[in-house]
Amino acid sequence: MAIAQAPPTDLQKQVLARIDEDEVVRLACDLIRIPSFTTEETPCAEWLGNYLRDQGWRPSSRRSSRGASRRWRASTARAAGAPSC
């Protein structure tokens, strides 16, 4: 039995219209190429932080309590001129 879905909202349509499928594939390929085994995630996190920065976000990082890797978060605050949805 199929589950009925509500039609997308205007905001959802705006977000979906901005997705560049080729960019999503490039991002996934770039991330896959970076080794990121447990406790060795820092290079991947740093790459992703730089990517987000290039997109106008303000990512921040902190060393985990174990000291082994960095934890990143992307603030919802965008840098001046960054695109919005």
ABEGO torsion letter per residue (X at the ends): XBBBBBBBBAAAAAAAAABBAAAAAAAAAAAAABBBBBGAAAAAAAAAAAAAAAAGBBBBBBBBAAGABBBBBBBABBBBGBBBX
